[in-house]
Amino acid sequence: MIDGQSVLAIVPARAGSKGLVGKNIKILCGKPLIVWSIEAGLKSQYIDELMVSTDGQDIADIAVEYGANVPFLRPDFLASDTATSFDAVKHVIEQYEVRFGRKFDYIILLEPTSPLREDDDIDNMLEKIIAHQDQFDSIISIGEVNEHPSIMKKIREEHFLTPYVENLEMKSRRQDNDAAYFPYGAAYIVKTDALLAQKTFYTQNNGFYKIKRYQCYEIDSIYDFLAIENIMKYEWSI
């Protein structure tokens, strides 16, 4: 709890994965991938409940072994390729209220595919959104990208390149362009009422928390996995 506000952290871990099969329990530097997110959440001094939303019993067993709660499994219709993170989180919110009579003021989404969190990232984000709760309904972690939108292209008529964003000025030196940021999944934090009303973690009043350059990676393929594995070894001496 923080400033009298209750906090539920959700680690979403669907069993099916096409980009990297079994990625949520694939061993990364000695631990199943999902464990890095569970342990990050458990280090928070403010999180009241940390649970894993999954349809896989093997994932659930590992989650419980490492200290997370898995009070129910995700139904099959929320484990499909078309199910969204919002759908899964909404199901969790509803189930906690129906089964246990529990409501939470804030929801945190901790994606297993973003394991490069520092120990204080989650609590720093919580403290920031609470400090600005009259202004922010949500806060997301962002990192500056090197691949600036002004230089990105798309293919036109199979043979031609054209700017991906028309009329976006590209300056000759990359560093002279306005910085561009990508929402990496270290954490998404949102007021529960705002999430349910707007059906998105990107609410109208959305704050941000900048992460470091080395944290700006997510695991969607084996190449991402290998990159993050080596970053962990280099940065954390694992």
Long-range contacts (C-beta under 8 A, 24 or more apart in sequence): 1-46, 1-48, 2-46, 2-106, 2-126, 2-127, 2-130, 3-130, 5-105, 5-106, 5-130, 6-48, 6-103, 6-104, 6-105, 6-106, 7-44, 7-46, 7-47, 7-48, 7-49, 7-104, 7-105, 7-106, 7-107, 7-108, 7-126, 8-47, 8-48, 8-49, 8-50, 8-51, 8-92, 8-93, 8-96, 8-104, 8-106, 8-107, 8-108, 9-41, 9-44, 9-47, 9-49, 9-50, 9-51, 9-107, 9-108, 9-109, 9-110, 9-122, 10-51, 10-52, 10-53, 10-88, 10-89, 10-92, 10-107, 10-108, 10-109, 10-110, 11-37, 11-38, 11-41, 11-50, 11-51, 11-52, 11-53, 11-63, 11-68, 11-110, 11-111, 11-112, 12-52, 12-53, 12-54, 12-85, 12-88, 12-89, 12-109, 12-111, 12-112, 13-52, 13-53, 13-54, 13-56, 13-59, 13-63, 13-112, 14-54, 14-55, 14-56, 14-74, 14-79, 14-83, 14-88, 15-54, 15-55, 15-56, 15-58, 15-59, 15-79, 16-55, 16-79, 16-81, 18-81, 19-220, 19-221, 20-219, 20-220, 20-221, 20-222, 20-224, 20-225, 23-112, 23-113, 23-219, 23-225, 24-54, 24-56, 24-59, 24-112, 25-58, 25-59, 25-62, 26-225, 28-115, 28-225, 28-228, 28-229, 28-232, 29-229, 29-232, 29-233, 29-238, 30-238, 32-62, 33-112, 33-113, 33-115, 33-219, 34-59, 34-62, 34-63, 34-112, 35-62, 35-66, 36-112, 36-115, 36-117, 37-110, 37-111, 37-112, 37-114, 37-115, 37-117, 38-63, 38-66, 38-67, 38-68, 39-66, 39-67, 40-110, 40-115, 40-117, 40-119, 40-121, 40-122, 41-68, 41-108, 41-110, 41-122, 42-67, 42-68, 43-119, 43-122, 44-122, 44-123, 44-126, 45-123, 46-122, 46-123, 46-126, 47-108, 47-122, 48-104, 49-96, 49-102, 49-104, 51-92, 53-88, 53-89, 53-91, 53-92, 55-79, 71-95, 71-96, 71-99, 71-100, 72-99, 85-109, 85-201, 86-195, 86-199, 86-200, 86-201, 89-195, 90-196, 93-192, 93-196, 103-192, 104-192, 105-191, 105-192, 106-189, 106-190, 106-191, 106-192, 107-189, 107-190, 107-191, 107-192, 107-195, 108-187, 108-188, 108-189, 109-185, 109-187, 109-188, 109-189, 109-190, 109-201, 110-185, 110-187, 111-185, 111-188, 111-218, 112-219, 113-185, 113-218, 113-219, 113-220, 113-224, 114-141, 114-184, 114-185, 114-186, 114-215, 114-217, 114-218, 114-219, 115-219, 115-228, 115-232, 116-186, 116-211, 116-214, 116-215, 116-217, 116-228, 116-231, 116-232, 116-235, 117-186, 117-187, 117-215, 118-212, 118-215, 121-186, 121-187, 121-209, 121-211, 122-186, 122-187, 124-209, 125-187, 125-189, 125-209, 126-189, 128-207, 128-209, 129-189, 129-207, 132-207, 133-191, 135-205, 135-207, 136-205, 136-206, 136-207, 137-190, 137-191, 137-194, 137-198, 137-203, 137-204, 137-205, 137-206, 138-188, 138-189, 138-190, 138-191, 138-194, 138-195, 138-201, 138-202, 138-203, 138-205, 138-206, 138-207, 139-188, 139-189, 139-190, 139-206, 139-207, 139-208, 139-209, 140-183, 140-187, 140-188, 140-189, 140-201, 140-202, 140-206, 140-207, 140-208, 140-209, 141-183, 141-184, 141-185, 141-186, 141-187, 141-188, 141-208, 141-209, 141-210, 141-211, 142-181, 142-182, 142-183, 142-184, 142-208, 142-209, 142-210, 142-211, 143-181, 143-182, 143-184, 143-210, 143-211, 143-212, 143-213, 143-215, 143-216, 144-179, 144-180, 144-181, 144-210, 144-213, 144-216, 145-180, 145-181, 145-182, 145-216, 146-174, 148-174, 148-177, 148-180, 149-180, 150-177, 181-208, 181-210, 182-216, 184-211, 184-215, 184-216, 184-217, 184-218, 185-218, 186-211, 186-215
